[in-house]
């Protein structure tokens, strides 16, 4: 799970002021919430499954790691340790060491969470020893995952990454099991978190996406929900660094919405209802800066769900967001009530976070100041200062303990004089810190004794004058404190005025920059428009030239067609009629016996002339095309042109005669020209004419088995007839493809749009 702290304080800018702190809060909250991802009812289910497998030891050993982890995370530590001890005793008796390896690794991580580092190290050593007794790669991968997990908690990030990568190498070569992808996913999730802390956003994104893929392969809805939240958290980190990148913000929104959608569709199988409030809080926080209506929707959803589950952190978070939304509408009373409710819920939380409490006190002080209630604002501010001082003292104590631990570790590891000197310097720092801590304890004891003494004096004092003296003294101290607070407040106001002046200057600079950019953009747009107009004119000119060329070619084709028609009429029909005339002129009425034979011969010649006239007319405008369409006309043409030396075959696929009659006539002329070229030049014995229609495109293919030609010399050998073919294809807005090989044949393919 991924959960952010309850609100961003007023005036807070993570990019300019506290980006590192903000990121740290996000990371800490993610770690905190991941520990509470399992629900109470899961314990009952796992306990039932574990007990039902009592007669199956191996099945119990498989269930034990998850059951022990859930027990530990729900604070049933003793029962978790007892379960692990029992199952480890069983696992060590197995010949295969995979069960003992995994169980010892789980025990090592639990000991580390319980701050039992010595026991954790021993358990990890036992896990390593049993890993040598198994060839199971999933078990060895889990051992390296546990090593990396422990190294991460010991701030040895480099070694942790190496262990995680070794775990991945084992998982990648391991056979698929019911737990493989889930364990693999946990490794890449840890790597994603490490690279997030190192600001390595590319690697973080790589492993976050891999986490999502593995969760999907595992088909575990709870794991997929976790992966969606991981992706949203990753992009939210990047968005915090680049708040102007809307694409990043949209990705954050996308994955949080996917997580909520997944939960709502699968409520019955989701392990924890608080998961919904986690996602709703994150999404509401995202919307707070730019979509207050959506922020209100998801803040109310988070508030409702968290009140039902009783999760104090989530209740406080939802109240904090509602308070921020109220502040956006200047409803200070409502905002104050929400902050006070959040403070009450934080007190109930088992894990106290002083950063949240400090933020609440600071916000309450600012609200009271805005309302003009300076006394109340001063009270909240004093509480803020006291809380901050106590937190600061505790942090110094934690730093001292950390330095002591580091000194002990480094002193054992030092082998050279230079490192020993560094250790001595750290030891001096620790001694100085211890002296300061002793002095602070002495001051604290003195103050306590002084306070007790004052109480005794107040209790047993019988003199009225001493009472008045104490009262005057206290009044003077309070007056000095008030004066000091007022001075601090004036300094704060002066600082804010200075910041506002800077803001105004930067805003004016930004506006001037925008105006200059807009002017430059307008000039560029005008220039681009001029270029586009010139380009359009040149294209139009090219189109006109193309049309002129096409029409010229068509006219040339028509002239050639007229010439051919004239030759046919002169050479064919003219010759026959001339012969008939000559035959009739030779008839002599004086020789009656020859008249009948001459007339019969003339009639035969006239029949030939009629057939020749019909042939010429058919070539000029086939009547079959008008009556029956292109398919019948092509079949008739193929039949007429076939002879003993040349066979012409036709094929038609999905032909619907969808094109116009004019286009059909042009196609017919193209087929005539191509077949005539085959007859004249190819010496072919077979010709195939194929016509097909598919996806609004008409395809025509004419193939022959003739002698072919060299395509490289085609451009120099193109005849007038072939130019006519190209012109007609161009007129039909089609494409022409020619394939030919010597002594094999030629294939010509046309593709013409139907509409």
Beta strands, then each sheet from edge to edge (+ up, - down):
strand 1: 647-653
strand 2: 686-694
strand 3: 697-704
strand 4: 735-741
strand 5: 745-753
sheet 1: 1+ 2+ 3- 5+ 4-
end
